């Protein structure tokens, strides 16, 4: 069982406090007691070995023993724009994106979308990102961006990045066949809803390359994770700068 805990406030001194769900996990799940050692992270890239100094009903106080700069990030910055699927499929999507090293996930508002990325949904996605980071050892959180239309997402992309649109039509090229400068280059990927992007939405894709992930029809979350997995693997096997 993981003994990594997320601290909402930046860890800057020699003490820290867990509250809410994180404290409840220590107290009720781990049965934590004074003297136990855990690891804290605040989402900014470092992790902090810490010792429990006090256990209350709704909070846990800790002494911070050290600051360790431990990066488990990709050299490539991957941004996924995704028309969210329904229900628990969102959680699976976020978990795998975190595990694969995606830097940012932006919910896309599309004409054929099936899930509304409202504030409650965004809050759930951010909680999923924290839980996944605790499990897989990342010290930087997957950033959940504000909902955007595909046009807004396309126009806001880094123009120097490799910009890919998962849209398997006759002009699409296999993603594995792309010439890619990586792993230092950014990658922006867009995945539409199960009904696909409309022609009006596709018109905003100036400068984006249409890619295919094979002859089978993939669900939204499968396509997004497949793209992330491909570039995560490329990042791992190519020499960095």
GIFEN-V876039 format. One record per helix or strand. SS is the DSSP state (H for helix, E for strand). FROM is the first residue (numbers start at 1). TO is the last residue. Records with the same first field share a line. If there is no record, write none. Layout:
BEGIN
SS=FROM-TO, FROM-TO
END
This chain:
BEGIN
E=4-6, 15-19, 37-41, 44-44, 46-55, 59-64, 68-69, 78-82, 104-109, 140-140, 143-149, 162-166, 173-174, 187-191, 209-212
H=20-29, 88-99, 119-136, 150-156, 175-177, 199-202, 220-237
END
